[in-house]
Amino acid sequence: MQKFSVIIPAHNDAGHIRKALESVRSQVLKCCDLELIVICDSCEDDTEAIAREYGAITKNVSYHRDGLSRNAGIEMASGDWILFMDSDDWWLHEYVLDQLNRLTFIMDFDVLAFGFIWKHVGITGPEREDGSLWPNVWSKLWYRKAIGDTRFSDEWSVSDLGFTRAMLGKKLRVAKWNQPLYYYNYMRPGSISEIEARKKGAER
């Protein structure tokens, strides 16, 4: 039976992480196992306690970097496949893992890029208009052995871009699945993307 590891980096996310955790724990697991890992980066609230309520394996770190927190999750993961999730996002239904598990048997890939719903934008496929894959890590299923020693950088908020670029540079077997499985809670008030957007607006 295959095992999936879901890695969530978190920083003082007690106010909104429950929806992410619930979407993972509500999965109907017919033919696969699940491992939920939450890396609490410099948390001073109840994020870790909430994660443990949902049966997550937790670790406390003081990186102040989402990429380094994801690296810690990779080191802890024991699954055959790895999925990343942001603490304020969620999966769209309870059959996401069951569907992904089936796809690993009927499609030949090391990386599967799937569709997602982008808040304020709508349903988005795995590719951008120029035909390249979206560089985020959370709309993809990663084969653990293919990741090998590839890791995230310590760049604040954009470390996933470098990770995806490095992985795709390995000439791996990449497959695409147009069905949306993930909700990207884009520009949530207080999120990194929203804070950075406000900073850029103030600089203009």
C-alpha positions in Angstrom: 0.0 0.0 0.0 1.4 3.4 -1.0 1.9 6.2 1.6 1.4 9.9 1.0 3.1 12.5 3.2 1.4 15.9 3.4 3.7 18.7 4.6 2.4 22.0 5.9 4.7 24.8 7.1 3.0 27.1 9.6 3.7 30.3 11.5 1.1 31.5 14.1 -1.7 30.0 12.0 -4.1 29.0 14.7 -6.8 31.3 13.2 -7.1 29.5 9.9 -5.2 26.2 9.7 -8.1 24.1 10.8 -9.7 24.2 7.3 -6.5 22.9 5.8 -6.1 20.2 8.4 -9.8 19.2 8.1 -9.5 18.9 4.3 -6.6 16.5 4.7 -8.1 14.4 7.6 -11.5 14.1 5.8 -9.9 12.2 2.9 -11.4 8.8 2.0 -8.5 6.5 2.1 -9.4 3.3 0.2 -6.1 2.1 -1.0 -3.4 4.3 0.5 -1.9 5.6 3.8 -1.6 9.2 4.9 1.0 11.0 7.0 0.3 14.6 8.0 3.3 16.7 9.0 3.1 20.3 10.3 6.3 22.2 10.8 5.6 25.0 13.3 8.1 27.8 12.5 8.5 30.2 15.4 4.9 29.7 16.5 3.7 31.5 19.6 0.1 30.5 19.4 -1.9 27.3 19.5 -1.0 26.1 16.0 0.9 23.0 17.2 -1.9 22.0 19.6 -4.5 22.3 16.8 -2.3 20.3 14.4 -2.0 17.5 17.0 -5.8 17.5 17.4 -5.9 16.4 13.7 -3.2 13.7 14.3 -0.4 15.6 12.7 3.2 14.9 13.4 4.7 18.2 14.5 8.1 19.8 14.8 9.1 23.2 16.2 11.7 25.1 14.3 12.9 28.8 14.3 13.8 29.4 10.7 11.3 32.2 9.8 11.5 30.7 6.3 8.7 28.6 4.7 11.3 26.8 2.4 13.4 25.7 5.3 10.3 24.5 7.1 9.4 22.4 4.1 12.9 21.0 4.1 12.4 19.8 7.7 9.1 18.2 6.6 10.9 16.4 3.7 13.4 15.0 6.2 10.7 13.7 8.4 8.5 12.3 5.6 8.3 8.5 5.2 5.8 8.5 2.3 6.3 7.3 -1.2 4.7 10.5 -2.5 4.9 14.0 -1.1 2.3 16.8 -1.2 2.8 20.4 0.0 0.1 22.5 1.4 0.0 26.1 2.6 -1.7 26.6 6.0 -4.4 28.8 4.6 -5.4 26.7 1.6 -7.3 23.4 1.4 -8.2 20.5 -0.8 -11.5 20.7 -2.7 -13.0 17.3 -1.8 -12.5 14.2 0.2 -11.4 12.0 -2.7 -8.2 13.9 -3.6 -5.8 11.4 -2.2 -7.8 8.4 -3.5 -7.8 10.0 -7.0 -4.1 10.8 -6.9 -3.3 7.3 -5.7 -5.2 5.8 -8.7 -3.4 8.1 -11.1 0.0 6.8 -9.9 -1.0 3.4 -11.2 -2.5 4.4 -14.6 0.0 7.2 -15.5 3.8 7.1 -15.6 5.3 10.1 -13.8 7.7 11.4 -11.1 5.7 14.7 -10.9 2.0 15.2 -11.5 0.8 18.8 -11.9 -2.9 19.2 -11.3 -5.4 22.1 -11.6 -6.5 24.3 -8.8 -9.0 27.1 -8.0 -7.4 30.4 -7.6 -9.3 32.8 -5.3 -10.6 35.8 -7.2 -9.5 34.2 -10.5 -11.3 30.9 -10.9 -10.4 27.4 -12.1 -6.9 27.2 -13.4 -5.2 24.3 -15.2 -1.6 23.1 -14.3 -0.1 25.2 -17.2 0.3 28.9 -17.7 -0.7 30.6 -21.0 2.8 30.0 -22.4 2.6 26.3 -21.8 4.9 26.1 -18.8 3.8 24.7 -15.5 2.9 26.9 -12.7 5.9 27.1 -10.4 4.1 26.6 -7.1 4.8 23.3 -5.2 1.3 22.8 -3.7 -0.4 22.0 -7.0 1.8 19.0 -7.7 2.3 15.4 -6.5 6.0 14.7 -6.0 7.6 11.2 -6.0 9.8 11.0 -2.9 12.7 9.2 -4.7 12.7 11.8 -7.5 13.2 14.6 -4.9 16.3 12.9 -3.7 18.6 15.6 -2.1 16.8 18.6 -3.8 15.8 21.1 -1.2 14.2 24.5 -0.9 16.3 27.6 -0.5 16.0 30.1 2.4 14.4 32.8 0.2 11.4 34.3 1.9 8.0 33.4 0.3 9.4 32.4 -3.1 11.5 29.3 -2.3 9.0 27.1 -4.1 9.9 28.7 -7.4 13.5 27.6 -7.1 12.5 24.1 -5.9 10.2 23.5 -8.8 12.8 24.9 -11.3 15.4 22.5 -9.8 13.1 19.5 -9.9 11.9 20.1 -13.5 15.6 20.6 -14.5 16.2 17.0 -13.6 14.3 15.9 -16.8 11.8 13.9 -14.7 8.7 12.3 -16.0 6.1 15.0 -15.7 2.3 14.4 -16.2 -0.6 16.9 -16.1 -4.1 16.5 -14.8 -6.5 19.3 -15.6 -9.0 18.6 -12.8 -8.8 21.1 -9.9 -8.0 19.5 -6.6 -6.7 22.5 -4.5 -8.0 25.8 -3.4 -5.4 28.6 -3.4 -6.6 31.2 -0.9 -4.8 34.0 -2.8 -4.2 37.3 -1.0 -5.8 36.3 2.3 -5.5 39.3 4.6 -2.4 38.9 6.6 -0.8 36.3 4.3 2.7 36.7 3.0 1.5 37.4 -0.5 -0.9 40.0 0.7 1.7 41.7 2.9 4.3 41.7 0.1 1.7 43.2 -2.4 1.0 46.0 0.1 4.7 46.7 0.5 5.2 46.8 -3.3 2.2 49.2 -3.6 3.6 51.5 -1.0 7.0 51.6 -2.8 5.4 52.9 -6.0 
